[in-house]
């Protein structure tokens, strides 16, 4: 049976006749052996090969294993150091996306706060555009903050 399965594996990409020739040529009758064993082996090979060829001819939706078991891959958890080292090789925008995702996971956004900030941003932009308030240069703001905190 193991011998027949090995030939069957060889025949999946070849023709049925070639597979039979290989299978039967490989079966060597020992001296004084029983020829009925050879005939039985030939019949078993032919039947097995025909069944497999017929299954393959039915199309890709037909599988050789009617009850496949789902395969589970074991994942090895990465250490924090491995994650950091890997992220060092990423482009800055991908690192930023990772930080954003982690931050969002740790501190989920409150839709009410997000909406309030959108409204505040629109209000401030409108004040600058209509001249109600005067924009201040970022460097001036930083210098003023530095003086206030003593830097």
C-alpha positions, -999 to +999 in steps of 0.1 A: +000+000+000+028+024+008+044+016-025+012+023-044+007+057-026+042+067-036+035+060-072+002+078-070+020+109-058+044+107-088+014+103-112-005+134-102+015+155-127+020+127-154-002+106-175-020+075-163-001+051-186+033+065-176+023+061-139+012+025-145+045+017-163+066+032-135+045+014-108+046-019-124+083-018-135+092-009-099+075-040-085+101-067-088+089-102-081+113-119-058+127-153-069+101-180-062+075-153-056+038-156-063+027-141-096-008-136-081+007-109-058+019-090-089-015-092-105-032-081-073-008-052-070-014-042-106-052-042-101-049-022-069-026+004-086-049+008-116-080+012-095-064+037-072-049+057-100-082+058-119-101+070-088-076+097-082-075+109-119-114+109-119-114+130-087-089+155-102-109+157-134-140+168-115-124+202-109-108+223-083-138+223-059-134+186-055-107+177-030-088+145-024-095+149+013-133+152+018-129+162+055-099+186+057-089+197+091-082+234+096-045+240+100-034+261+129-001+279+128+015+286+161+027+321+163+057+330+185+050+363+204+074+391+197+091+408+225+088+446+230+125+449+219+118+430+187+089+452+179+108+484+185+138+471+164+115+462+136+097+496+137+131+514+134+134+501+098+099+514+089+092+547+070+082+575+093+046+576+081+042+539+090+056+545+125+032+574+129+003+552+118+013+526+144+016+552+171-019+566+162-034+532+162-019+523+196-029+556+210-064+552+198-066+517+213-053+530+247-074+562+247-105+558+225-118+590+211-150+605+225-172+615+195-185+645+215-150+658+221-140+653+185-171+672+174-164+701+198-128+704+185-140+704+149-164+733+158-137+752+177-113+748+148-139+761+123-147+790+146-110+800+150-104+797+112-134+819+105-121+845+130-088+846+112-103+848+078-128+876+086-101+896+105-116+894+140-083+880+154-047+884+142-026+853+137+007+851+156+038+835+141+047+801+156+083+811+165+070+841+184+046+819+204+074+794+212+097+823+223+070+837+246+063+802+261+100+798+267+102+831+286+072+822+307+085+787+317+120+800+322+138+784+293 
